[in-house]
Amino acid sequence: MAMDIKNKIVNEYLHTYGLEFFAVSHCNLKCHGCAQSSPFLKKNFANIDTFEKSLAILSKYLRPNKITILGGEPLLHGEIDQIISIAKASEMFNKIHITTNGIKLFKMSSSFWDNIDVLRISKYPANADYINKNQSKLVDVCQDHNTELQIREMDTFNRIVLTEEIG
């Protein structure tokens, strides 16, 4: 029987749909209209000690179904394997998701592939040729590591337009 994960308290833990962790804010693509503003942001890498300490505190109270590691482009973080290992070692999550543009996937370690459950590639006009050319190899790597592959077509960006001042 599958449990419906919608903010339920079970065994004194709050069970939620998921938790997102922004490993970096910048990106290796320069997509016009980027909703994250990544092309305009300075390089900024999340501190893994802070991440680990934060999960240690949250693990006392929270059980998200999944963690999604994203950015900018999370694979730019030089310690992405450690981030994934810390998330896995916390035993808080049923699944570890990575959302990426896919450009650096073939440079990832076997530890990376062994420890993620879901790989979501955002396919933009800027990386579409690369993803299309390498899609069969990506399918093979994901199958070899029992990783679910999701490719999300992103041909447009959502633009947020403020009509009144916030705050």
Secondary structure as the mmCIF struct_conf table of DSSP 4:
data_model
#
loop_
_struct_conf.conf_type_id
_struct_conf.id
_struct_conf.beg_label_comp_id
_struct_conf.beg_label_asym_id
_struct_conf.beg_label_seq_id
_struct_conf.end_label_comp_id
_struct_conf.end_label_asym_id
_struct_conf.end_label_seq_id
BEND BEND1 LYS A 6 ASN A 7
STRN STRN1 LYS A 8 VAL A 10
TURN_TY1_P TURN_TY1_P1 ASN A 11 GLU A 12
STRN STRN2 TYR A 13 PHE A 22
BEND BEND2 ALA A 23 ALA A 23
STRN STRN3 VAL A 24 VAL A 24
BEND BEND3 SER A 25 SER A 25
BEND BEND4 ASN A 28 ASN A 28
TURN_TY1_P TURN_TY1_P2 HIS A 32 GLY A 33
TURN_TY1_P TURN_TY1_P3 ALA A 35 GLN A 36
HELX_RH_3T_P HELX_RH_3T_P1 SER A 38 PHE A 40
BEND BEND5 LEU A 41 LEU A 41
HELX_LH_PP_P HELX_LH_PP_P1 LYS A 42 LYS A 43
STRN STRN4 PHE A 45 PHE A 45
HELX_RH_AL_P HELX_RH_AL_P1 ILE A 48 LEU A 58
TURN_TY1_P TURN_TY1_P4 SER A 59 TYR A 61
STRN STRN5 LEU A 62 LEU A 70
BEND BEND6 GLY A 71 GLY A 72
HELX_RH_3T_P HELX_RH_3T_P2 PRO A 74 LEU A 76
BEND BEND7 HIS A 77 HIS A 77
TURN_TY1_P TURN_TY1_P5 GLY A 78 GLU A 79
HELX_RH_AL_P HELX_RH_AL_P2 ILE A 80 ALA A 89
TURN_TY1_P TURN_TY1_P6 SER A 90 GLU A 91
BEND BEND8 ASN A 94 ASN A 94
STRN STRN6 LYS A 95 THR A 100
BEND BEND9 GLY A 102 GLY A 102
TURN_TY1_P TURN_TY1_P7 ILE A 103 LYS A 104
HELX_RH_3T_P HELX_RH_3T_P3 LEU A 105 LYS A 107
HELX_RH_AL_P HELX_RH_AL_P3 SER A 110 ASN A 115
BEND BEND10 ASP A 117 ASP A 117
STRN STRN7 VAL A 118 LYS A 123
TURN_TY1_P TURN_TY1_P8 PRO A 125 ASN A 127
HELX_RH_AL_P HELX_RH_AL_P4 ALA A 128 ASP A 144
TURN_TY1_P TURN_TY1_P9 HIS A 145 ASN A 146
STRN STRN8 GLU A 148 GLU A 153
BEND BEND11 THR A 156 THR A 156
BEND BEND12 THR A 163 GLU A 164
#
